[in-house]
Amino acid sequence: MSDVLVKALLNGEAAVCACDISKMAEQARATHEALPIGTIILGRTMAATVMMCATLKNKKDKLTLMINGGGPAGTVMATGGEDLKVKAYVANPQVDMPRAEKGGFDIGGAVGAAGFLTVIKDLGLKEPFMGKVELVSGEIGEDVAQYYLLSEQQPSVVYVNTWLEVDMTVLNAGGLMVSPLPGCGEETLAGVEARAKEIVNFPLYRMQDSVEGVLRKIFDGMELQFLEERTPVFTCDCNRDRLSRVVISLGEEEINDMIEKDNGAQIKCHFCNKAYDFSADELRELLRTAKDNRERGKNGE
């Protein structure tokens, strides 16, 4: 089955977004050679990001979700656009932790909760929008819900999951988000609240039915109007020019070290692990650009 995102209206008063990104999560696991905890972190983060990107309005809009919880997993980041093309990484994909009290993987402990969740939206305006909230648990779903509540004043139910096979490849990854629209009635709100336990069964139901079928099952007795179905993908848009700019941003001293000590450099993209080799001559050209940038900065250009 292909990965899929479905958008719907619930009783005409709440926006529903659900996705299955199992293939994306498996691609991310393989790309980053992640151990189980790293795989779950990547899957949950990408599921949240895909659903958040589905709220963007214009084709060039971009969104970045970044989590810094102070845990051993390190920084977690995913970025994507209105086209639902998403890439993600976790700083320490091989993170390992003792099992949680109930025997499951300790995702909150790996991510940490002593930090912040940051969302950056580039909507083509002069400055990007940035919202930042303290983490609730490091479990990702709750933290994204906290962001919507505090930063966008939008109370939302956010559930994300990643289940693994016995061999620790991805069995199922996805999520569900429900956001009341302005003027949403108490009956609809109560209906969503009453189905909270059903929402967490999303991955179980998904193994037996389509995403639309799962939504009908979870929200049985409520009116569902399906709006659209789309295909999200895990892909990286890195290229040599972009990585050249990364090298320039390192500064003259760092570039000099690369030339003098290593006679070149290999730069890896965080998101896809593709390696770009730069010869000493190429680094010298980038060093000249870094110097020119510094001089222009001095002159206020």
Secondary structure in CASP SS format (residue, H / E / C, confidence):
PFRMAT SS
TARGET T0000
AUTHOR 0000-0000-0000
METHOD secondary structure of the structure
MODEL  1
M C 1.00
S C 1.00
D C 1.00
V E 1.00
L E 1.00
V E 1.00
K E 1.00
A E 1.00
L E 1.00
L E 1.00
N C 1.00
G C 1.00
E C 1.00
A E 1.00
A E 1.00
V E 1.00
C E 1.00
A E 1.00
C E 1.00
D E 1.00
I C 1.00
S H 1.00
K H 1.00
M H 1.00
A H 1.00
E H 1.00
Q H 1.00
A H 1.00
R H 1.00
A H 1.00
T H 1.00
H H 1.00
E C 1.00
A C 1.00
L C 1.00
P H 1.00
I H 1.00
G H 1.00
T H 1.00
I H 1.00
I H 1.00
L H 1.00
G H 1.00
R H 1.00
T H 1.00
M H 1.00
A H 1.00
A H 1.00
T H 1.00
V H 1.00
M H 1.00
M H 1.00
C H 1.00
A C 1.00
T C 1.00
L C 1.00
K C 1.00
N C 1.00
K C 1.00
K C 1.00
D C 1.00
K E 1.00
L E 1.00
T E 1.00
L E 1.00
M E 1.00
I E 1.00
N E 1.00
G C 1.00
G C 1.00
G C 1.00
P C 1.00
A C 1.00
G C 1.00
T C 1.00
V E 1.00
M E 1.00
A E 1.00
T E 1.00
G E 1.00
G E 1.00
E C 1.00
D C 1.00
L C 1.00
K E 1.00
V E 1.00
K E 1.00
A E 1.00
Y E 1.00
V E 1.00
A C 1.00
N C 1.00
P C 1.00
Q C 1.00
V C 1.00
D C 1.00
M C 1.00
P C 1.00
R C 1.00
A C 1.00
E C 1.00
K C 1.00
G C 1.00
G C 1.00
F C 1.00
D C 1.00
I H 1.00
G H 1.00
G H 1.00
A H 1.00
V H 1.00
G C 1.00
A C 1.00
A C 1.00
G C 1.00
F E 1.00
L E 1.00
T E 1.00
V E 1.00
I E 1.00
K E 1.00
D E 1.00
L C 1.00
G C 1.00
L C 1.00
K C 1.00
E C 1.00
P C 1.00
F E 1.00
M E 1.00
G E 1.00
K E 1.00
V E 1.00
E E 1.00
L C 1.00
V C 1.00
S C 1.00
G C 1.00
E C 1.00
I C 1.00
G H 1.00
E H 1.00
D H 1.00
V H 1.00
A H 1.00
Q H 1.00
Y H 1.00
Y H 1.00
L H 1.00
L H 1.00
S H 1.00
E C 1.00
Q C 1.00
Q C 1.00
P C 1.00
S C 1.00
V E 1.00
V E 1.00
Y E 1.00
V E 1.00
N E 1.00
T E 1.00
W E 1.00
L E 1.00
E C 1.00
V C 1.00
D C 1.00
M C 1.00
T C 1.00
V E 1.00
L E 1.00
N E 1.00
A E 1.00
G E 1.00
G E 1.00
L E 1.00
M E 1.00
V E 1.00
S E 1.00
P E 1.00
L C 1.00
P C 1.00
G C 1.00
C C 1.00
G C 1.00
E H 1.00
E H 1.00
T H 1.00
L H 1.00
A H 1.00
G H 1.00
V H 1.00
E H 1.00
A H 1.00
R C 1.00
A H 1.00
K H 1.00
E H 1.00
I H 1.00
V C 1.00
N C 1.00
F H 1.00
P H 1.00
L H 1.00
Y H 1.00
R H 1.00
M C 1.00
Q C 1.00
D C 1.00
S C 1.00
V H 1.00
E H 1.00
G H 1.00
V H 1.00
L H 1.00
R H 1.00
K H 1.00
I H 1.00
F C 1.00
D C 1.00
G C 1.00
M C 1.00
E C 1.00
L E 1.00
Q E 1.00
F E 1.00
L E 1.00
E E 1.00
E E 1.00
R E 1.00
T C 1.00
P C 1.00
V E 1.00
F E 1.00
T C 1.00
C C 1.00
D C 1.00
C C 1.00
N C 1.00
R H 1.00
D H 1.00
R H 1.00
L H 1.00
S H 1.00
R H 1.00
V H 1.00
V H 1.00
I H 1.00
S H 1.00
L C 1.00
G C 1.00
E H 1.00
E H 1.00
E H 1.00
I H 1.00
N H 1.00
D H 1.00
M H 1.00
I H 1.00
E H 1.00
K H 1.00
D H 1.00
N C 1.00
G E 1.00
A E 1.00
Q E 1.00
I E 1.00
K E 1.00
C C 1.00
H C 1.00
F C 1.00
C C 1.00
N C 1.00
K C 1.00
A E 1.00
Y E 1.00
D E 1.00
F E 1.00
S E 1.00
A H 1.00
D H 1.00
E H 1.00
L H 1.00
R H 1.00
E H 1.00
L H 1.00
L H 1.00
R H 1.00
T H 1.00
A H 1.00
K H 1.00
D H 1.00
N H 1.00
R H 1.00
E H 1.00
R H 1.00
G H 1.00
K H 1.00
N C 1.00
G C 1.00
E C 1.00
END
